Amino acid sequence: MKRDSLKILTIGNSFTDSLTAYFQQVVESAGCQLHFERANHGGCELNRHWSYIDNEEHDREYKMYQDRRFTLKEILEREEWDIVTIQQASHFSWREETYQPFADNICNYVGQHAPGAEIVVQQTWAYRADDSRLRPGGSWEELFTNLGQRYSKFGVKIGKENLRIDQTQMYDFLTAAYTKLAKSRNLRIIPTGYAVQLSRKGEKDPFKPYDPELLSKLRWPDLPSQSGDVVGALRWVKDPLSGEMTIKGDFIHLNERGRYMQACLWFAFLYERPVSEITFVPDCIGNSDAAFLRDCAQKAADTFPQVRK
């Protein structure tokens, strides 16, 4: 059923903070209304959110949300929320054992203090391929190997020939974990991670990982190719100590293209309206590329297998 207006609250982290870039403009360009608030902390896992909530319940002076001015209870009770979203932190997203009991605790708490809201899960996304944790010898390699027996049920064989988690495996594992959560609570999933994968597969010139040593050899303003992925960005910044220009990388967050696609997906999914109603295009994105990103968002909304009955 098409919707014209929604009040949406996110209990998340930077992976929903990214919606502040374009979500409001996307919704309004389609002639709809949005009241959007966040109860987010950067990098916040489900267990940490629950620890904040639990502490707030036991200490009247303890406030952890919206610049530590409000408790989550106060935020939940002050509006008639239509949608409240939850998600796991990206670094734990592929590890299904990190979700519970914290997700259930948060869902029960939301149900108690915002009973009219639909709880929806945002599926987060796999990192860009040049993230160090996904490279051979990365910090997740040993963890992935140690968890191999548990994760073998996802169809990945763990042995000497396959000791690391790559981008595809990260996506498969996080999707399985989010699906398990959604199925256990009969929740819908906003398939942001799926939209990211669709865009990666649909790129005419997909992102190609580069030799990490290249970064130490480049001189300002040169950078490796950044095209072909909606996640990640490299940039030059001045080191405050040395005063020299250095390359800093973000391999996990949505870039401008990704933020636009995420906003379009949330609109299509939550308002149940086609992306063809969206007329807003950011100045930093060309019209043909914007059409491609909207198409990926629509396909994700239409084809991701939901578990809610």
ABEGO torsion letter per residue (X at the ends): XBBABBBBBBBBBAAAAAAAAAAAAAAAAAGBBBBBBBBBBBGBBAAAAAAAAAAAAABAABBABGGGABBAAAAAAABBBABBBBBBBAAAAABAAAAOAAAAAAAAAAAAABAABBBBBBBBBBBBAABAAABBGBAAAAAAAAAAAAAAAAGBBBBAABABBBAAAAAAAAAAAAAAAAAAAGBBBBBAAAAAAAAAAABABBBBBBBAAAAAABBOABBBBABGBABEBBBBBBBAAAGBBBBBBBAABBBAAAAAAAAAAAAAAAAGBBAAABABBBAABBAAAAAAAAAAAAAAAAABBBABX
